[in-house]
Amino acid sequence: MPFVRLHDIKLYYETLGQGPPLLMLMGQRRDHTWFHRQIPELAQHFSLILLDNRGAGKSDKPDQPYSIEGMAEDAVDLMDALGLASAHVLGISMGGCIAQELALGFPQRVRGLVLGCTTCGGAEALGTPEHVMRWYAEPDGLSPEEVLRRNLRIYFSDRYLREEPEAVESFIQMALRDQQPLFAFKRQMQAMRGFASAARLPGLTPPTLVATGSDDGFIPPENSLILAGLIPDSSLIMYPQGRHCFFIEMASRFNREIISFLHQVDRA
């Protein structure tokens, strides 16, 4: 299994595909396997670099403070280890916050930027409603599977849950394979609370595609409107009835949009 040793931890990553490099960053609590609906199609167009953030997946989980900036530095260190001067970057949820920090702190390393269901953080952002965060973050004595099943309506539309039971069950079994320790979840949560990019986003230079579901109750879609309004060279796509995992439920359209956008960036 491929690991890279950084200054304080080992990070797990996978590479596959061919074409321009595309670094893919998943959200809080989750690992690279949540890109399972993107990987087969995107690998036909790009050389994918799939990273498990510190505290998640197979990467080390130190019980010490994390920051979004620090996780962006992890991503740059991985690029250095792989000999990549630059790459496209796709970030989902917390991964979108990491992607913003990467593009702001290391603009020469980012070619094109895709930000999915994410936020600028800070006072300018709309936070997660309290009852939704309680479902997501508080186990209430439930097993990991029970918590995941409780959260399905955060992730997917009612139509998808009703009409695609086999796909939902396959998703559940995938998500249960790699459980994050509670302390690491809290460390990532603290990192998110310390993140704020709004004041810096007008200086973000890579071409950017912002995407979100119109019915995302976890990171409200207004946050994507805020991002698109602050980032100079950006466009916004809203997925009707999409919730926080619109990128899984509506993968075919999302994949097409990513491929089209990043090819345009490469041709420019």
Secondary structure, DSSP 8 states (H G I E B T S, - for coil): --EEE-SS-EEEEEEEE-SSEEEEE--TT--GGGGTTTHHHHTTTSEEEEE--TTSTTS---SS---HHHHHHHHHHHHHHTT-S-EEEEEETHHHHHHHHHHHH-GGGEEEEEEES---BSTTS----HHHHHHHH--TT--HHHHHHHTHHHHS-HHHHHH-HHHHHHHHHHHTTS---HHHHHHHHHHHHT-B-GGGGGG--S-EEEEEETT-SSS-THHHHHHHHHSTTEEEEEETT--TTHHHHTHHHHHHHHHHHHHHHHH-
